[in-house]
Amino acid sequence: MQMPWLKPGTTDYYATVYSAEIVNTLTNLLFQYLAFKGILSCIQNRHDTVFLVTFVGYLLVGTGSFLFHMTLKYPMQLVDELSMIYTTCLMCYATFSYGKSRRYSVLLAFFLVSLCIFITGYYHYLQDPAFHQNAYALLTAVVLFRSIYVMEVSLRPSRQAHRTSQKAGSVSAELEVEHEWQDRRDEAILRRMWLLIGYGLTIFLGGFFIWTLDNEMCSTLRIWRRHIGLPWGVLLEGHGWWHLMTGIGAYFYITWGIWLRHCLNGKQDQYELRWPRVIGTLPTIVRRKSVVSNGLQNGAVKKHM
């Protein structure tokens, strides 16, 4: 089947008979690496099961894309693109079901499963990539903005109820000290969360921008790649950059979701973000070896970020 974005004359299998689009195939290995990294972290650090399942879905996205660009077969295209929808719906469930009743969670799950079935059927009927892209973008935006809202309302000290009681003088001095320390802790967490969001979103949107340019300038870029030749011509493979950058951006988003869930569960002192350097390292959420309370950890005063 002719893929909608494959124009007549497209050169496939130029590097090897084993892969139609070698760069677009190999760049999906990053998805698989990050997926296994996330799955291992979920198991080792006892993160909520929904995030383990999300990383499995993330692995399916990378594997489906790997197989599609290797073969250009329509079934692999569906695995590639629809798994993006399914994984985003998992994050949607994790975001909107938190703190809700069992009945609400069941109804939400039924709605999201129905939505996945509808998108799958309608996309198979239309076979128009624009429909998939718009559906994915809308779902991602809904989950992102909802998560940001929950983060700000639940963690921002100025929005927490105990601030009001402090001002009214209805708490003891010891409890007020504890609340002040918790406020400083949560403010520090929020600053790092916003850095995580901003960094991941910038990478994700950068990849989307490059991918859009690649679609608009497909013929021109192909001529440039042929003129430059291998190996440097592969740097103009915009779709490959889309894989790398959206893979990293999605990993950042899931990592943020894990940290946010622990904070919503009141486990800020049990888990921390491990991100040695903003550039060149990947963030992960790990269990602390000892619990921090009121600024103290193993008898020593904790230095705040």
C-alpha positions in Angstrom: 0.0 0.0 0.0 1.3 3.5 -0.9 1.8 5.4 2.3 0.2 8.9 2.1 3.5 10.7 2.8 5.7 8.6 0.5 6.0 10.5 -2.8 6.7 8.7 -6.1 10.4 8.4 -6.7 11.3 8.0 -3.0 14.5 6.0 -2.7 14.3 3.2 -0.3 16.8 0.5 0.8 19.7 2.8 -0.3 22.0 1.6 2.5 21.0 -2.0 3.0 18.5 -4.5 1.7 17.4 -5.2 5.3 15.9 -1.7 6.0 13.9 0.5 3.7 14.7 3.7 5.7 17.9 3.0 7.7 18.1 6.3 9.6 14.4 6.3 10.5 14.8 2.7 11.6 17.9 3.0 13.8 16.8 6.2 15.5 14.0 4.2 17.1 16.6 2.3 19.1 16.6 5.3 21.5 12.9 4.7 22.2 13.7 1.1 23.1 16.6 2.1 25.3 14.6 4.7 27.2 11.7 2.3 27.5 13.8 -0.4 29.2 15.4 2.2 31.4 12.0 3.4 32.5 10.7 -0.1 33.0 13.7 -1.0 35.1 13.3 2.2 37.2 9.6 1.5 37.8 10.5 -2.0 39.1 13.5 -1.0 41.2 11.8 2.1 42.7 8.3 0.8 43.1 6.6 3.4 41.0 2.9 3.0 40.4 1.9 0.2 38.0 0.3 2.6 35.5 3.7 4.1 34.7 5.2 0.6 34.2 2.4 -0.1 31.7 3.0 3.3 30.1 6.7 2.5 29.5 5.6 -0.8 28.0 3.4 1.2 25.6 6.4 3.5 25.0 8.4 0.5 24.0 5.6 -0.6 21.7 5.7 2.8 20.0 9.5 2.5 19.3 9.3 -1.1 18.2 6.3 -0.4 15.9 8.1 2.5 14.4 11.3 0.5 14.0 9.4 -2.3 12.1 7.5 0.2 10.0 10.5 2.1 8.7 12.3 -1.1 8.2 9.5 -2.7 6.1 7.1 0.1 5.1 4.3 -2.3 5.7 0.8 -1.0 6.5 0.2 -3.1 9.6 3.5 -1.9 11.1 2.4 1.7 10.3 -0.7 1.1 12.5 1.4 -0.4 15.3 3.7 2.6 15.1 1.0 5.3 15.1 -1.8 3.9 17.1 0.4 2.8 19.9 1.1 6.5 20.4 -2.6 7.1 20.9 -2.9 4.2 23.3 0.1 5.2 25.4 -1.2 8.8 25.7 -4.6 7.4 26.8 -2.8 5.5 29.6 -1.3 8.8 30.8 -4.7 10.4 30.4 -6.1 7.7 32.7 -3.3 8.1 35.2 -3.9 11.9 35.3 -7.7 12.1 35.5 -8.4 9.0 37.7 -6.1 10.1 40.5 -8.0 10.6 43.7 -11.4 9.7 42.1 -13.9 7.0 43.1 -13.7 3.5 41.7 -16.9 4.1 39.8 -15.4 7.3 38.2 -12.2 5.4 37.3 -14.1 2.5 35.7 -16.2 5.0 33.6 -13.1 6.9 32.6 -11.4 3.6 31.5 -14.5 2.7 29.5 -14.5 6.1 27.8 -10.8 5.9 26.9 -11.0 2.4 25.6 -14.0 3.5 23.5 -12.1 6.5 22.3 -9.1 4.3 21.3 -11.5 2.0 19.4 -13.1 4.9 17.6 -9.7 6.5 16.6 -8.4 3.1 15.4 -11.4 2.4 13.2 -11.8 5.9 11.9 -8.1 6.2 11.1 -8.1 2.9 9.3 -11.1 4.2 7.3 -9.5 7.6 6.5 -5.9 6.5 6.2 -5.0 10.2 6.6 -2.0 10.9 8.8 -3.4 14.4 9.6 -6.2 12.8 11.6 -3.7 10.8 13.7 -1.5 13.8 14.2 -4.4 16.0 15.3 -5.8 13.3 17.6 -2.4 12.7 19.2 -1.7 16.4 19.6 -5.1 17.0 21.2 -4.8 14.1 23.7 -1.2 15.2 24.6 -2.3 18.8 25.2 -5.2 17.8 27.4 -3.0 15.5 29.6 -0.2 18.1 29.8 -2.4 21.0 30.8 -4.4 18.9 33.3 -1.2 17.7 34.9 0.2 21.2 35.2 -3.1 22.3 36.8 -3.0 19.5 39.3 0.7 20.2 40.1 0.2 23.8 40.8 -3.0 23.4 42.8 -1.7 20.5 44.9 1.9 21.5 45.5 2.1 25.3 45.3 2.3 26.4 49.0 0.2 29.5 48.5 -2.7 27.3 47.4 -2.5 24.8 50.3 -5.0 25.0 53.1 -2.6 24.9 56.0 -1.3 28.4 55.0 -4.7 29.8 55.9 -4.7 28.1 59.3 -1.2 29.4 60.0 -2.2 33.0 59.3 -5.1 32.5 61.7 -2.7 31.4 64.4 -4.4 28.1 64.9 -1.3 25.9 64.8 1.4 25.3 67.3 4.9 26.6 66.9 6.3 23.2 66.1 3.7 22.6 63.4 4.3 26.0 61.9 8.0 25.2 61.6 7.2 21.9 60.0 4.9 23.7 57.5 7.5 26.3 56.7 10.0 23.5 55.9 7.4 21.7 53.8 6.7 24.9 51.9 10.4 25.4 51.1 10.7 21.8 50.0 7.6 22.0 47.7 8.8 25.3 46.2 12.1 23.6 45.4 10.3 20.6 43.9 8.1 22.9 41.8 11.1 24.8 40.4 12.7 21.5 39.3 9.4 20.2 37.9 9.0 23.3 35.8 12.6 22.9 34.6 11.8 19.3 33.7 8.6 20.3 31.9 10.3 23.2 30.0 13.3 21.2 28.9 11.2 18.2 27.8 8.6 20.3 26.0 11.3 22.3 24.2 12.9 19.2 22.9 9.5 17.7 21.9 8.3 20.8 20.1 11.8 21.2 18.5 11.4 17.7 17.0 7.9 18.5 15.8 9.2 21.7 14.1 12.0 19.8 12.4 9.5 17.1 11.3 7.2 19.7 9.8 10.1 21.3 7.9 11.0 17.8 6.6 7.5 17.3 5.3 7.4 20.7 3.7 10.9 20.6 2.2 11.0 16.9 1.4 12.3 17.2 -2.2 14.8 20.0 -1.4 16.3 18.1 1.5 16.6 14.9 -0.6 18.6 16.8 -3.1 20.8 18.3 -0.4 21.4 14.8 1.1 22.4 13.4 -2.2 24.8 16.4 -2.8 26.4 16.1 0.6 26.5 12.3 0.6 27.2 9.9 3.4 27.8 10.0 6.3 27.0 13.7 6.9 23.9 13.7 4.7 22.0 11.7 7.4 22.0 14.8 9.5 19.4 16.2 7.2 17.0 13.3 7.9 14.3 15.3 9.6 12.1 12.4 10.5 15.0 10.8 12.3 15.5 13.9 14.4 11.7 13.7 15.1 12.2 10.2 16.5 15.1 11.2 18.7 13.6 14.4 20.1 10.1 13.3 20.6 11.4 10.1 22.3 13.4 12.2 24.7 10.6 14.7 25.3 8.1 11.9 26.0 10.5 10.2 28.4 10.8 13.6 30.3 7.0 13.8 30.5 6.6 10.3 31.9 9.3 10.9 34.4 7.6 14.1 35.5 4.3 12.2 35.8 6.0 9.7 38.1 7.4 12.3 40.4 4.1 14.3 40.4 2.2 11.1 41.4 4.6 10.5 44.3 4.2 14.1 45.5 0.4 13.9 45.3 0.7 10.8 47.5 2.6 12.8 50.1 5.9 11.0 49.4 8.0 14.0 48.5 10.4 12.9 51.3 10.7 9.3 50.0 11.5 10.1 46.3 13.7 12.5 44.6 14.7 13.6 41.1 18.1 12.4 40.1 19.3 14.6 37.2 23.1 15.3 37.6 23.3 17.8 34.7 20.5 19.4 32.6 22.5 18.9 29.4 23.9 15.4 28.7 22.1 13.4 31.3 18.6 11.9 31.6 16.4 12.4 34.7 15.0 9.6 36.8 13.0 9.3 40.0 14.6 7.2 42.7 13.7 6.2 46.2 15.7 7.9 48.9 17.9 5.7 51.1 16.5 7.4 54.1 13.4 9.6 54.7 13.8 13.3 55.1 11.7 15.0 57.7 11.7 18.6 58.9 14.9 19.2 57.1 16.7 16.4 58.7 18.2 13.3 57.1 20.2 10.8 59.1 20.7 13.4 61.8 22.1 16.0 59.5 20.5 19.2 58.3 19.3 18.8 54.7 20.5 21.5 52.3 17.7 22.8 50.2 18.0 23.3 46.5 
